[in-house]
């Protein structure tokens, strides 16, 4: 049990791994939250690779299964009762749901019956929230942009920018040798989902237009079935599109993504998908790497044009080429922007968002 005076925060997670923006943010928040004042309990959908980290941090967890949506009235009532018993037994003070794509989960009704405040975390723009989102006491949006354009309008919203754990990136390894890259290469990387909404086609065309054999381009991310994930690339399609330029390499999904940042010189994010935040923007900064990104959604709240990187409009291929080439050709500029990006991440995207989240918890609990 928690020590007297600690507030018990129950996190309902949609993932059991430290992958994807939402789950990385959740587990980073749990790493950084003040454990002398808050006791986290994580409800996981299944066993998974996050368990050793939770055990190492001494964080309680429960293999809960997926959130319990209606499956017939008798079963739904049992699910509500089971969630209520769990919340009461563990003296839960607040329920934090780490995603917005829920419908009518029993956990929400159980919390409402016990008058436990509910926070719903918006990691993306939400146009059509499920009907139970309206029962949230607060929506935590990852950017001003996400807060302004997301529904429902009737639930209070607070902007809690994403945080990054600097230790992970400070301990990163240079893996250029393993990737067949030399210290003299200038490495330009795309890190993220391999799909059209992330601008992978723009990245490939940009790479073709930047000359020089010493410039190498990495694509890091997972190819998926486009029938299930709209706009995704199959690996065969991606490899066919990059085959004519040997400088462009696809290395697939990498769990040690911090090492890829460390081994890169420039990170490019040509998104066209209404980015709510773009975790890559602060991870690059934590790694002292400049960004070239589109002025899309919440990205402009993070990247400072001409200071920590460069911003271009959506579909501005000429701008992507111009600014990326400028950084490729000027190491002093890369180093200066990368260092400034790190300073801003340290000041604005580490402890500060966590303290704002804790303040929100305190207001709701009291």
Secondary structure, 3 states (H helix, E strand, C coil): CCCCCCEEEEEECCCCCCCHHHHHHHHHHHHHCCCCCEEEEEEECCCCCCHHHHHHHCCEEEECCCCCCCCCHHHHHHHHHHHHHHHHHCCCCEEEECCCCCCCCHHHHHHHHCCCEEEEEECCCCCCCCHHHHHCCEEEECCHHHHHHCCCCCCCEEECCCCCCHHHHHCCCCCHHHHCCCCCCEEEEEECCCEHHHCHHHHHHHHHHCCCCCEEEEEECCCCCCCCCCCECCHHHHHHHHCCCCCEEEEECCCCHHHHHHCCCEEEECCCCCCCCCCHHHHHHHCCCEEEEECCHHHHHCCCECCCEEEECCCCHHHHHHHHHHHHCCHHHHHHHHHHHHHHHHHHCCHHHHHHHHHHHHHHHC
